[in-house]
Amino acid sequence: METALITGATAGIGKSIAYQLAAKGYDLYLVARREKRLIEISEDLQSKFNIKVSYLVADLTNKEAPQNIYNYGKGLDLDISILVLNAGYQINTRLEDASLDEEEKCLRVLGLSVIMQTKTYLKDLMARGGGHVMVVSSISAFAPPSTEFAVLYGPVKTFMNRFVESINGSYNKTNIYATSVCPGFTITEFHSKSGTQDRMDKVPSYMKMSADDVASEGISGMFKKKEIVITGRLNRVLIGILKFFPRSLIKIIANALAGGRYK
């Protein structure tokens, strides 16, 4: 049975993707740090959708994690046809105040783990005749960089979008298709866990999307083999017009909408 690997699967967008792919009949291989949540979600998915759910507790700040995730799935003889690389990380301090270790962990989760996990599965995807790679990115890849905190977040997401383009350029001929899903403000645990809930609370409700809606648009775009999926009509409009405005004006507008993100 075809199986989808999902990192960061115990909350937010990753959890929503898990339930929606399960509803489509896919078996799942879930990866996250919280074992209790993994067990609860795995049992619920199996009960509701009559699918097979495997899981592994793994911390993607560990450089050995991508290979360990691959090895464990290989040992279970899972037919991985979809990679959903969703795990998130954000540092809620200015660049000069964050430790080198913390910045390295951020880069590993948001960037290196995505690249390495994709790399571990490329030969298997080619051997099975193709598959999909979904990278959960962000519209911050297109927006002006933050001048207050999480300085690396937008640049890394831009890098991930380019990585997706490169995978498609190199592997579409083998029926491997990569999709970068770029949500805007999404209602998840991410903000409370990263200490940015106060800023999220200041964002107008009309700019926020549910994790279920983001997951639905992302999955639809993935199966349509879209390279970039900007979720939400408003986000698509905003990103579409960014190129027509000077960066200085964009920062003023963004600061008003994002509760001080660009001050």
N, C-alpha and C positions, 0 to 999 in steps of 0.2 A: 504494500500500500504506500502511495506517495506521502511523504512526511515533510512538514514545514518546521524548520528550526527557528526559534524566536528567542532573541536575547532581551533581557529586561522585560520578562513576560508576566510579572506579578502585579503590575499596576499600569494605569494610564493607557497610552496608545498600544503598548505591547500586549497588554491583557485584552484589549478590545480586538486587536488583530487575531489573537488566539481564538477567541470565541467565534469570530466571523469566519475564520478558515475552518474551524471545527464544524460549523454549520454547513459548510460546503463539502464536508466529508473527508477532509484531510486529517491524517494522524499528525500528532504534534510531538516535538522535542523542545521542551521549555528549559530555559537557562536563566537563572537569577541568583541573587545572594541570599534571599530569605527562604530557608527550607520549609518552615511552617506554611508560608503562603504558597509555595510551590506545590506542596502536598494537597492543600485545600483546593486550589484551583485545578490541579490535575484530576483529583477525584470528582469534582463537580463537572468538568468537561467530559470525562468518561461516562458519567451517569447520564448527562443530558443528551449527548450526541452519539453514544455508542461507538466511540473511536478509541484508538490506543494512544495513550499519552505517556511519554518518557520524560524524565526531568533530571537535571544535574545542577547542584549548587556550585556556582563558580563566581569568582570575583575578577572582572575584566581589567582591574588595575594590575593584576598579576600577568606578567608577560608570557607565562606558560599556559594561560587559560585557553586561547584559541586552539592550540594543539591538543590540550586535554579534552576540550569539548568535542573536537573531531574524533579523537581516539575512543571516547566513550560511546559516541553514536555509532562508530564503525564496529565496535564490539557488540552492539545490539543489532547489527545488520540493518540499520535504518536506510530506507531509500529516500534520501534528502533531495527534494526537487525545488524547494523554496528556502532561501535564507532571508530571514527578516532581522536585520542588524539594527536594533532599536535602543539598546542601553544608553542611558543619558548620564551626564555629569556636568556640574556647573560650580564654579568657585565664586562665592559672594563677597569677594574682596578686590581691592585694587591690585594691579599686577605687582607693584613693588612690595605689597604686604603679604602676598602668598608665598609659601615656601617653594623651593625648587621641586621638592618631592611631590607637593600637591599639584603643581603645574604639570609635572610628568604624568601623574595619574590621570589628570584631565585629558591630556593628549593621547594617552594610551586607550582610554575608554572610547573617546569620541572619534579617534582617528586610526591609530595603529591596530587596535583590535578588529576594526572593520576590515582593514586591508588584509590582515593576517587570517581572519576567519574566512574571508572570500578566497584567499589563496589556498587554504587547506582543502577547500571543496571543489576547486576548479576542475581538476582531473576527473573527479567523480561525476560532476555535472556533464562534462564532455562525454564520458563513457556511457552515461545513461541517455544521451541524445539531447541534452539541454536542460534548462531550468531557469529560475528567476532569482535575482538578488535584489532585495529591497533594502535601501539604506534610509533610515529615518533621519532626515536632515532638518532644515529650518529655513524660514524666510529671512532669518538674520544673515543668511549667505548673500542676500541681495541688498540688505538694508545698510545704512551707514553704521560703522562700528561703534560700540558702546564707548563712552568716554569716562564711565564711572567704575564699572566692575565687569567681570567676565570678558576681559579684553580678547581672549583667545577664542571665544565661542564662535563668533561669526566667521573669522578666518578659517577655522577648522571645518565649519560647515561648507564654506566655499570650496575648500580642498576636497571634501567628500563628494560634492557635486561634480567636480572635475574628475575624480576617481571613477564615478559612475559613467561619465562620458568615455573615459579610457577603456573601461571594461567592455562597453558596447562596441567601441571601435575595434577592439581586439577579438571579441568572442561572439558577436552576433552571428558570425558565419557558422558557429557551432551550436546555434540555437540557445545561447545563454543571453538573457536580457536583464539589464540592470535598470532599476528605477530609483530615483531620489525623491522621497516624499518630503515636502517642505511645508509643514504646518506653521501657523502663526501662534497667537495666544491660545493655548489649549488648557482646558480645566482638568488638571491631573494632580497627583501628589508631588510632582516635580518641584513646584515652587515652594511648598512648605518644607520639603526635605532640603532644599538648597538655601533656605533662608531668604527667599525673595517673594514670599506671599504678600507682604505689604505693598510691593510694587504691582503685583498681579491684581490686587484688590482695587487699585486705582484705574485699571484699564476699563474702558466702557464695555458694557455687557455685549453690545452689538459686534465687538471685535473678537469675542471669545467663541471658541468652538468646543464641542464635546469630544472626548476621545473616540467615542463610537463613530461620530461623523468623519473625523480625520481618518480613522481606520478604514471606513467604507470607501472613501474617495481614494485612499492609497492603494487598497486592494484592487479596486476597479481599474485604476491607472496601470498597476503592475500587470494585470492580465491583458491589458490592451497594449502592453509593451511600450508604454510611454517612458521617456527618459527622465523628465522632470514633472512632478505633480505638485503644484501649489494648491493647497487645500483651502476651500472657502472662496466664494465669488468675490467678496470684498478684498481679500488678500491678493487675488489675481489682478484685480483692477489696480490696487495700490502699487504692486510690484511693476505692473505694466507701464505706469506713468512715471515711475521714479526717474527714468532716463531723460525725461523732459524738464526736470527741475534741478536747479543748482544744489549741490550737496549741503550748503549752508542753510538753505530754506527747508530742505528735507529734515535736517536735524531739529529745527525749530518745531516743525509739524509733528515729528515722531515723538519729541519730548512731551508735547501736549497730550498726545494720545497714549503714551506708554508710561505715564506716571513718574517721570523723572529719569527714565533710562538714559537719556542723552544729555543730561545737564552737565 
